[in-house]
């Protein structure tokens, strides 16, 4: 490393480079994030991406064109999709990680003995820490999740009306968790309150809250004895404001609301 190299400057360049790959700033990233999708929908929503030259570029990244347009498994497009999610979470203080704790001696856990435990934690001070380390205001640190959330909310408000979008998200963000048994009751109450018919409400829910596609993130407990799992609930536009946490066989799971502060801010700024 050159002695004159300014590490802070290079770190800020790195963060800006990551942000410039986000779907709010890059049409290729945006399309890759939203796949799989019907070809007809892609041709209508992204006509510039379906010319022969554009198809060639996207295919080189690992996008496959057929009746459906989709990411090829283990391709660069798939890696970029995962990178976007990681960047969303990291630069919005929502990045989860696990660490193995070695005790050096057997520890009893629910009738089992283990020398390891798996501990889940969240990197909740990333933005403020980066700002302090680089001696910049925290608002100078890009937030790709916030940028994307505002775009999505504005788009959906033109389709369904802003009152319905605001009503659903505000009701969700007023809570921290939902038990399984409470989730459907909550949805029924909110649908009635915002005046959406069942089909419309299902569409809004699928776009911004939950679409029934669950990604496994982490296993909880010890190496020998699992205490449940943590999943990410995907939505079509990947705001993904819910985690789903299980506690082993026979125990009720729960939904955990995330990105709360940023989604509140996105609502305020999108509809100011």
N, C-alpha and C positions, 0 to 999 in steps of 0.2 A: 504494500500500500504506500502510495506517495505521502510524504509527511505533510504536504500542503493540502491534502484532500480534506474537504469539509464534510464530515460524516453526517452532520445535521442536514446540510443541503441535499446530500444524496438520499437521505431517508425521506425528506419531503418530496423529492423527485420520484422515489419509489411509490409513495402513497398516491401522488398525482397520477402516476402511470397506472396503478391499480384502478383508481377511480375512473380513468378514461376508458377502461375496458368494461365499465358498468353499462347496463342496458339503457339507462337514461341518456348516455352520451354516444353509444355505438350501436348502429342499426344491426350489425352482424351479431353482436352479443345479445341484443334484444331478441332477434329471431331464434337464436340457438337456445336461449333461456325458455322460450315459450313452446318449443317442440316437445312432444310430437303434435302435429296438426295436420288436418286434411289439406291436400294440395290446393283445392279450390279456395280454401280460406287464406292460405299463404299467397296465392295469386291475387286475391282481392286486397289483402291487407298490406302485402309487401311486393307490389308489382315489379319494383326495381330489383328484387332478389331472384326473380324467376327468368331473367333473360339468359341466353346460353352462356355468356361470359360470367354472369353472377353465379349461375349454377355450378360452373367449373370451379370458381373460387370456394364456394361453400362445400362442394364435394371434396376438395383438397383438405378441408378442415375436418371432414368426417360426417357430413350431412348427406343422408340418402334420400333421393327423390323417387316417389312412386305415387300411388293413390294417397298415401300418407307421406309427409315429410318428417323425418326423424333423425335423431343422433345415432350414430353407429356406436355400439358398445366398445369401450376402451379406446375411443378415438380422441383426437384433440378437442373436438366439439364437446364430448362428454367431460373432459377435464376442465374445459372452460366453464361449462355449466356448474360444476362443483366449485370452481374458483369464485364464480360470481356469488354463490351462497356464502362461502367463507368470508369474502370481502364484505358483503352485507353485514354479517354478524360481527366480524372483527372491528369494523369501523363504526359500529353502533352499540358497542359494549355488550354484545349478546353471545360472544363466542364461547361455547362450552368445551371443556376438556376434561379428561380423566387422568388420574395418576395412580400408579400402583404403589401402595405403601407396604414395605417389607418389615415385618415385626421382629424377625430373627428367632421367634419362638412361636409355638402353636397358640392361637387365640380361638376361643370357643365362639361360634356364630350360629345361633339357632340349631343347636344340636350337632354341629359340625366343627371340626378344628381346621384352621387355615393359618398359614404364615403370611398371607397377602390379603389386603383389602383393596377394593377399587373405590376411589373417592371422586365424586363429580364436583366440579367447580365451574365458575363463570368468570371470564375476564371482563370485569365490570368497570374498570377504570382506564380503559385503553385510550380513549380520546383525551381525557385530562392529562394522563401520563405523557402521551406523545406531545401535547402542547407544551407541557412543562419542560420536557427534555429538549425540545427544539426551540424553546423560547419564542413561541408564537401564541396568538390568541386561539382558544379552542375552536372558534368559528372558522379559523383558517384551515382546519383539518377537514377534508371533504367527507361527506356522509352519503355514499352512494345509495344506501337504503332509503334515506329521507327523500333524495331526488326522485328515485323510482316510485316511491309511495305516492308522492304528489302527482306524478304523471298518471298513475293508475287511477287514483281517486277522481281526477278531473275527467278522464276518459269515461269512467263508469257513470259519473254524474250526468253526462250527456245522454246516456242510454236509459238510465233508471230514475234520474232526478236526484239532486244532491241531498234532499231531505231523507230519503231512504238510506243512502250510503252513510250519511252522518248519524242517523238514528241507530243503525246496526252497529257501527264501530264504537260509538259512544257507550252503548249498552255493554258491549264486549269489554271495553277498556275500563269500565267501572269495576270489573271483577279481577281477581288475581288467579283464581282456580275455579274449576267446575268438576264435581264428581260425575261419574258416568251417568248416574240416575238423574242428575239435575240438568244435563246438557240439552236433551230434547225439550224439556219443559221451558228452559231459557229460550230456545229457538222459537218455540210456539208463541211465547209471550211477546218476543220482539217482532215477529212477523205480523201479529195482530196490531201492535202498537204503531208500526211504520206504514201499515196499510198496503202491504204487498200480497199479491195472490201467491198460492203455493209454488207455481212454476217459476214466477219471477224471483221469488225469494230464494229458491233453490239455485237459480242462476247466479244471483249476487253472492250467495254463500260460497258457491264453487269458485267464483272469480277471485275473491279476496280473503276468505277465511279457511275453508276446508273442502277438499274435493274427493276425499276417500283414498288418497294415495299417501301412504305412510312410509317414511324412510327411517330405518333403524340407525340410531346414533351411538348409543352406549349401553353396555350392560352394567347393572349395579350389583354390588355385593362382593363376594370373594371369588377367587379363581375356581374354587371347588363348589361353591354354593351361591347360585345366582339369587339376588333379591329383587329381580325385576329388570325392566328395560326402559330406556328413554327413546322415544320416536319423535321425528319432526313430521307434522301434518302439512303436506303441501297444498297450496291453492294454485289455480290456473295461472294467475299473474305473480305468484311467488312472493306475496307479502308474508305469507307463512307465519301468522301471529300466534300459533298454538304449538306447544309440545304436548305429547301424550306420554304419561308415566305409568308404568305398571308395577305391581308389588308382588308378583308371583301368583301361582295358581290359587284360585278361590278368593282373591282379594280384588276389591273394586279399584279400577284405574281412575286417573284424573287428568283433566286438561289444564295446562299451565299457560297463562297469557304472557306473551313476551313482546318486545319492541314497544312497550306501552307509551313511554314518554315521547318517542319519535313519532308514533302514529297520532298521538294527540297534537303534536306540533304540525304534522302533515295536514291534518284536518283544518287546523287554523290557517295555515299558509295557502292551502289549495283553494279554500273558499272564503278568503279574506275579502 
